[in-house]
């Protein structure tokens, strides 16, 4: 007789609200990184695990509730992350809604939440009537220890969790995150085999449209993978490091734990081997700082080259961490795109929000060097930093049009929970979104921060118009056609016809 499943990891779906009509054909469907890591970690300790990926399977809430009931797990763990900095908050849209539906149908289900938003505001999340438990920070050790119990008694003894005592939320003392020297042991890879598929592994997942060179046929099968966790920098607008927190004090933000940890290159190449054996070629390297420590990326990329894998990959880099002497190795290993965090054209604004950590570099020269080595660039820009004016935002747009990289992301500045900027906004009484959807860059309810000189509506309007200018720019469309082909240009033009509706700008729902 099979024993009861210990934990079902649920990846909720918020894509329709977060991306509007772009969710149908253009937004990525990423492999649920932390579901995979937590599942493999628990499985290695002997616990029975499963994953329900609502987004990949396009499950309705009713279907998801039914599947959760059929799994009959001791613990239903909602893993509320995402690959973008705001995703932990925006994915709370689908997570809280589904949790409520589960409780309605199965009142005795024990529901746990873990994720970046949970780490930022654990007491607030635990106060939700349908959430029984939260895991603080990444939750690895807390989850192991929790699953050793009956999930009901002596919960106050488990470090790193929040629970309810007679209905009153309680946060226990924090638990440590997995230290660097135990990464291969306590986070031993990805439970790829637990993911759903239609005909072959990972075929329900699709890469970002641009990653596949604007060719829908190249987007699947797809996987996203970390080779390291965290970031050593302390940018005001970022909350990535909030999952490293080991301090329950109010006001703790991501800048308090700028911690980076790496799996060994030999261990990680084993994960790439698994993906290659499953026929996956399109891969995102999700590390915030992949192009930072050559002691890790160099042996890994050399191993990929030596084994002859034919991957189509992209990775992040800051403009001031690009090392020209390694670009040929990146290209040979299959990294065809670098995502550059340009953020703003004004160096003074960049310095302010990055706490001076940005080195002064010639952005134009960096971009040219990358392209001279045959790599494509996706540039990331943010409009609406606290010191931004209409003039400085226009400077950022002008820089984007001048650089004319193969792809650009343009975001309105949000004070994301867990970021230093969030605490600054609260301290100064700046208006913050009143819903999870308000933190989604592309949602109908998106509500960016006002700047010292511009209203939130002005920031959002500028961002949306800037995006349209960029993607309808003849120079950009000619670049796409020249590099990727006429059909790909047509695909970009079709994407640009999808207009976002914005509540803040008076658009109808």
SVG drawing of the C-alpha trace seen along z (x, -y; Angstrom):
<svg xmlns="http://www.w3.org/2000/svg" viewBox="-16 -68 56 70">
<polyline fill="none" stroke="black" stroke-width="0.4" points="0.0,0.0 1.4,-3.4 2.0,-5.8 0.4,-9.3 2.3,-11.9 4.2,-14.2 4.1,-17.4 2.5,-18.7 4.3,-21.7 1.9,-24.0 3.0,-26.5 0.0,-28.9 -0.9,-30.8 -1.3,-34.6 -0.4,-35.1 -3.7,-36.4 -3.8,-39.2 0.0,-39.9 0.4,-40.0 -3.0,-40.7 -3.4,-39.5 0.4,-39.0 0.0,-35.9 -1.8,-34.0 1.1,-33.8 4.0,-36.0 5.0,-35.7 7.2,-32.9 6.0,-29.8 9.0,-29.1 9.9,-25.9 9.1,-26.5 12.6,-26.7 11.9,-26.7 9.3,-23.9 12.0,-21.8 14.7,-22.7 12.5,-22.1 11.0,-18.9 14.4,-17.4 15.7,-18.5 12.8,-16.9 13.0,-13.8 16.6,-13.4 15.6,-13.3 13.2,-10.5 9.9,-12.5 7.3,-11.8 6.8,-14.8 4.9,-15.9 4.5,-19.1 1.3,-20.7 2.2,-23.4 -1.1,-25.2 0.5,-27.6 2.1,-25.0 -1.0,-22.9 -3.3,-26.0 -5.5,-24.7 -8.6,-26.5 -9.0,-27.0 -11.7,-24.3 -9.4,-21.8 -6.5,-22.7 -8.7,-22.3 -9.7,-18.9 -6.1,-17.8 -5.0,-19.0 -7.7,-17.0 -6.8,-13.9 -3.1,-14.3 -4.2,-14.0 -0.9,-15.3 -0.1,-15.9 1.0,-19.5 0.0,-21.6 2.9,-24.0 2.3,-27.0 5.7,-28.0 5.2,-31.7 8.3,-32.8 9.0,-33.7 12.0,-34.6 11.4,-38.4 12.0,-40.5 8.3,-41.4 7.0,-37.9 6.9,-36.7 4.4,-39.5 2.3,-39.3 2.0,-35.5 0.3,-36.0 -2.7,-36.9 -3.3,-33.4 -1.9,-31.8 -4.2,-33.4 -7.2,-32.9 -6.5,-29.2 -5.7,-28.7 -9.1,-30.1 -10.8,-27.7 -8.9,-24.8 -9.9,-25.6 -13.6,-25.9 -13.4,-22.4 -11.1,-20.7 -11.3,-22.5 -8.8,-20.1 -6.0,-20.8 -2.9,-22.2 -1.7,-25.1 1.8,-26.5 3.3,-29.5 6.9,-30.1 8.5,-32.6 10.0,-36.0 6.8,-38.0 6.4,-35.7 9.9,-36.4 9.3,-40.2 6.1,-40.3 5.7,-37.0 3.3,-38.2 1.0,-39.8 0.9,-36.7 0.3,-34.5 -2.6,-36.7 -4.5,-35.4 -7.3,-33.3 -6.7,-30.4 -2.9,-30.1 -1.9,-27.9 1.9,-28.1 4.6,-30.2 8.3,-29.3 10.7,-32.1 13.5,-32.8 14.0,-30.0 12.6,-27.5 14.8,-24.5 15.7,-23.4 12.4,-24.6 10.5,-22.5 12.6,-19.4 12.0,-19.8 8.3,-20.6 7.7,-17.4 9.2,-15.4 6.2,-16.4 2.5,-15.7 2.2,-19.4 0.0,-20.2 1.9,-19.8 5.1,-21.5 5.2,-23.9 6.7,-26.5 9.9,-24.5 10.6,-24.7 12.9,-27.5 12.1,-29.4 8.3,-29.0 5.3,-31.0 2.2,-29.3 -1.0,-30.0 -1.5,-29.4 -5.2,-29.4 -5.7,-31.4 -3.1,-34.0 -0.1,-34.3 3.3,-33.5 6.7,-33.9 9.3,-31.5 13.0,-32.4 14.7,-32.3 16.5,-29.3 19.6,-29.6 19.7,-29.4 21.7,-26.6 25.3,-27.6 27.6,-27.7 29.6,-24.7 26.4,-22.5 24.7,-23.6 25.4,-20.4 24.3,-18.3 21.2,-20.1 19.9,-21.5 20.8,-18.6 19.5,-19.7 16.2,-19.8 13.3,-17.3 12.8,-17.7 11.0,-14.3 8.1,-15.6 7.1,-18.3 4.1,-17.7 4.4,-17.4 2.3,-16.7 4.4,-14.5 8.0,-14.9 9.7,-16.4 9.4,-20.2 7.2,-20.7 4.6,-22.6 7.2,-25.3 8.1,-28.1 11.0,-30.5 10.7,-34.3 9.7,-35.3 13.0,-37.2 15.1,-34.3 13.9,-32.2 14.8,-35.0 11.1,-35.9 10.4,-32.5 7.6,-30.7 8.8,-27.3 12.0,-27.5 10.4,-28.3 9.8,-24.8 11.0,-22.5 12.4,-25.0 14.0,-25.1 15.3,-27.8 18.2,-26.9 20.2,-28.6 23.9,-27.9 24.1,-30.3 21.7,-32.0 21.6,-35.6 23.4,-38.8 26.2,-40.7 24.8,-44.1 22.3,-46.3 20.2,-48.1 17.3,-50.1 14.8,-48.9 15.6,-45.1 14.3,-42.5 16.1,-39.5 18.1,-38.9 15.1,-39.0 15.0,-35.2 18.4,-35.2 17.1,-36.9 17.9,-35.4 16.4,-38.2 12.7,-38.6 13.0,-42.2 10.5,-44.6 12.1,-46.7 14.5,-43.9 15.1,-44.3 17.0,-42.6 20.0,-44.9 20.6,-43.4 21.5,-40.0 23.6,-40.5 24.6,-36.8 25.8,-34.7 26.1,-30.9 27.2,-28.6 26.7,-25.0 30.0,-23.5 30.5,-23.5 30.9,-19.7 27.5,-19.3 25.7,-21.8 27.1,-20.3 25.2,-17.2 21.9,-19.2 22.8,-20.4 23.5,-16.8 20.0,-15.8 18.4,-18.6 20.4,-17.6 19.3,-14.0 15.7,-15.2 16.2,-17.1 16.1,-20.6 18.2,-23.2 16.5,-26.4 17.7,-27.3 17.7,-30.4 20.5,-30.8 18.6,-32.6 21.5,-33.7 21.3,-37.4 25.1,-37.6 26.2,-34.8 28.9,-37.0 30.6,-37.8 32.7,-35.0 34.9,-33.3 35.8,-30.5 32.3,-29.2 31.2,-30.3 34.4,-29.5 34.7,-25.7 31.0,-25.3 31.0,-26.9 34.2,-25.0 32.5,-21.7 29.5,-22.6 31.8,-23.3 33.9,-20.1 30.7,-18.0 29.4,-19.5 26.0,-20.5 24.0,-22.6 22.2,-24.9 20.5,-28.2 20.9,-30.2 20.9,-33.6 22.2,-35.0 22.3,-38.2 25.1,-40.7 25.4,-44.2 26.9,-46.7 29.9,-47.0 30.6,-43.3 31.0,-42.4 34.5,-40.9 35.3,-41.1 37.9,-38.4 35.2,-35.8 32.6,-36.8 34.0,-34.3 33.6,-31.5 30.0,-32.5 29.3,-32.4 30.9,-29.0 29.0,-27.6 25.7,-28.7 24.9,-31.9 23.5,-34.0 22.0,-36.7 23.2,-38.8 20.6,-40.7 22.1,-44.0 20.8,-46.0 21.2,-49.5 18.4,-50.8 18.8,-54.6 20.7,-56.9 21.6,-59.3 24.7,-58.1 23.7,-60.1 20.3,-58.3 21.9,-55.0 24.4,-55.6 21.7,-56.7 19.5,-53.6 22.4,-51.2 24.0,-52.8 27.1,-53.7 27.8,-50.1 27.7,-50.7 31.1,-51.4 31.2,-54.2 31.4,-52.6 30.8,-53.6 27.5,-51.8 27.7,-52.4 31.2,-50.8 30.1,-47.8 27.1,-47.2 29.2,-47.4 31.8,-45.0 29.2,-42.4 27.7,-42.7 31.1,-42.6 31.5,-39.1 28.3,-37.9 26.0,-38.1 22.6,-39.7 21.5,-42.1 18.3,-42.5 18.6,-45.8 16.6,-46.5 15.4,-50.0 13.4,-51.4 11.4,-54.6 10.3,-56.5 13.1,-56.3 12.6,-58.7 14.8,-61.4 13.5,-60.9 12.0,-63.8 10.3,-63.8 13.7,-64.9 15.7,-62.1 13.2,-59.5 13.4,-60.9 17.2,-60.6 16.7,-56.9 14.4,-56.4 16.8,-58.3 19.7,-56.0 17.5,-52.9 16.7,-54.1 20.4,-54.9 21.7,-51.6 19.0,-49.8 19.7,-46.4 18.0,-43.3 15.5,-43.4 14.6,-45.8 12.5,-45.5 11.0,-48.7 9.6,-48.7 7.9,-51.3 9.6,-51.6 7.8,-49.7 8.6,-49.8 8.6,-46.0 8.0,-44.4 11.4,-43.4 13.3,-46.1 14.8,-49.2 12.6,-51.3 9.5,-49.8 10.5,-50.8 11.4,-54.3 8.0,-54.6 6.2,-53.5 8.2,-55.9 7.5,-58.8 3.9,-58.0 4.2,-57.5 1.2,-55.8 1.6,-52.0 -0.6,-49.5 -3.6,-48.2 -3.5,-44.8 -0.9,-42.2 -1.8,-43.0 -0.8,-46.6 2.9,-45.4 2.7,-43.7 4.5,-45.8 2.2,-44.9 -1.1,-44.4 -4.3,-46.5 -3.9,-47.5 -0.2,-48.4 0.6,-51.3 4.2,-52.5 5.8,-54.9 5.4,-58.6 8.7,-60.4 9.7,-63.6 8.7,-65.3 6.1,-63.1 2.9,-61.4 2.5,-57.6 0.2,-58.0 2.8,-60.1 5.4,-57.5 3.1,-54.7 2.0,-56.6 5.6,-57.5 6.7,-53.8 3.9,-52.5 4.5,-55.1 8.3,-54.5 7.7,-50.8 5.5,-51.5 8.1,-53.9 10.9,-51.3 9.0,-48.4 7.6,-50.4 11.0,-52.1 12.0,-51.4 15.7,-51.0 14.7,-48.3 12.4,-46.5 15.1,-46.6 17.6,-45.1 15.2,-42.3 14.6,-41.5 18.3,-41.7 19.4,-39.4 16.5,-37.0 14.4,-37.2 11.3,-38.8 8.9,-36.4 10.4,-37.3 9.9,-41.0 6.3,-40.3 6.0,-38.4 7.4,-41.5 4.9,-43.8 2.1,-41.5 3.2,-41.6 3.3,-45.4 -0.3,-45.6 -1.4,-44.3 -2.1,-47.3 -2.1,-47.1 -5.1,-48.5 -4.3,-50.5 -6.7,-51.5 -4.5,-54.3 -4.8,-55.8 -8.6,-55.6 -8.8,-52.6 -12.0,-50.5 -11.5,-47.1"/>
</svg>
